[in-house]
Amino acid sequence: MSRWLVVVLYALAMAWVESAVVFYIRAIIHRLEPYQPNPLPITGGLGFAETVREAATLIMLVTVGWLAGRTWRSRIGYTLLAFGVWDIAYYIWLVPLTGWPHALSDWDILFLIPLPWWGPIWSPMSIAMLMIIFGSVVARYDSEATPLWPRRNSCVCLFAGVGIALWVFMTDSLNVVMNGGGTQQLRDLLPTWFNWPWFSIALGLMAAPVVDVLLQVARRNRVAQPPFDFDRWLNHFERNRENRAEPDWQAPCHLPANTIPPLLKTLTQFQLGDGGGPCSLIAFDAGRFRFSSIQSKRLVDAWFREEAEHSRLLGRAVERFGGRPITNHWSFTAFCAVRRWGGVRFELQVLLLTEIVSTAYYRVLHRHVKDAPVRDMAALILRDEGGHVAFHCDRLAHAVHSPNRIPNTLWKLQFWLSGFAAASVLWINHGPCLNPFGASTTEFYREVIREIGGFIRRLAQRREELASRHEKSERVTVPAVEVSA
């Protein structure tokens, strides 16, 4: 991880240097926007200097990859990672320096060796994204013991894709050369149409090695996964139904009258979300997970039975304050739509993140709402949510479709972003309801950060524990038995 970050930081800094140099040169020749008449004017020795600088840039990228990697494969991986980050960051840094590019469709002179390359900036950036993914995966998972590299067919696709992409980028320059044009015609060239159909084919071919290495990593994880302990979690849900003291809903209420309406608003929305709606998996392909085995069905039913119990507790709290349950809300409608159309794997992540950010919510509720029954209810739900999050942690650690199917860094990034999105939707609805009790936005997001970070750490620890257990079991050999006549 530290090597990956160092290479990315190097590429970002190098991209700024590149952007600054290009800014200086374009300012000198009055070509801040490259797509204009006479895009490559002859000014002193800039042409030769630019060509050598581009070659030097490639040498620098190869050098950092060589220093960061341990094997020839990981060295190439780090080189491609640096190249991809540098290429994308170069265009990002140009915006504050020059005000260009205005859009991803803007044309740019991409390279000068051996002929000028032209294309809209989305084209090199899409190739750069493939470089980043491929380089990150190979750098992360390749080793001398378990080498990771695309197979022959994928490499053939790659070379074919690179050849087509080069032809697309240089097709106008090649036409000038083939028609007998000279250096000045190449300098004056302004392409008018980008052959995006052929480039799309090239991009698909270049993606073959990326898909190949991802599938190889997935296959390794699939072999290494020990069986999931269904009985452990079924027993957990059974035990959790015991010793549950019901809050005293008839206890005197000492809350200020002006805080009860906002409290009712947040409680009714949570009552609907926890079990007032469809209390089951509702993704279009949910049956694949739910009915994969009898144990899976029992476990899902036990999990959602606790969610229904939360809805019942919240309903009693609503009754305590003289409210009535609601049957619909815009956030609940959007929540169900996302769960339904995203597929069961996505739905499971959405539900997991909901459990995590709900834990932050109930901590804030328990801390600030000074009503004994409500605090007892929050404590019960927090106990259950802790078990739910631990169940999901174990499920992800065992799953064939585990976070390690893609580079851990990318998975963590999307998990953090998705978690903050879920937290923001929750707080937009419920923050104003808890503000009268003294809860703050900073406090809530602090709890969210603690919960998401804690889950990611526990998931990594659990996966290491399972991997260690698997390695130990692989070392166990049956002793030879000597049979005498």
Helices and strands as residue ranges (DSSP letters): H 2-28, H 46-68, H 72-98, E 107-111, E 117-120, H 122-141, H 152-178, H 183-188, H 196-206, H 208-224, H 230-240, G 257-259, H 260-271, I 272-276, H 287-290, H 294-320, H 330-341, H 344-368, H 372-398, G 403-405, H 408-434, G 435-437, H 441-475
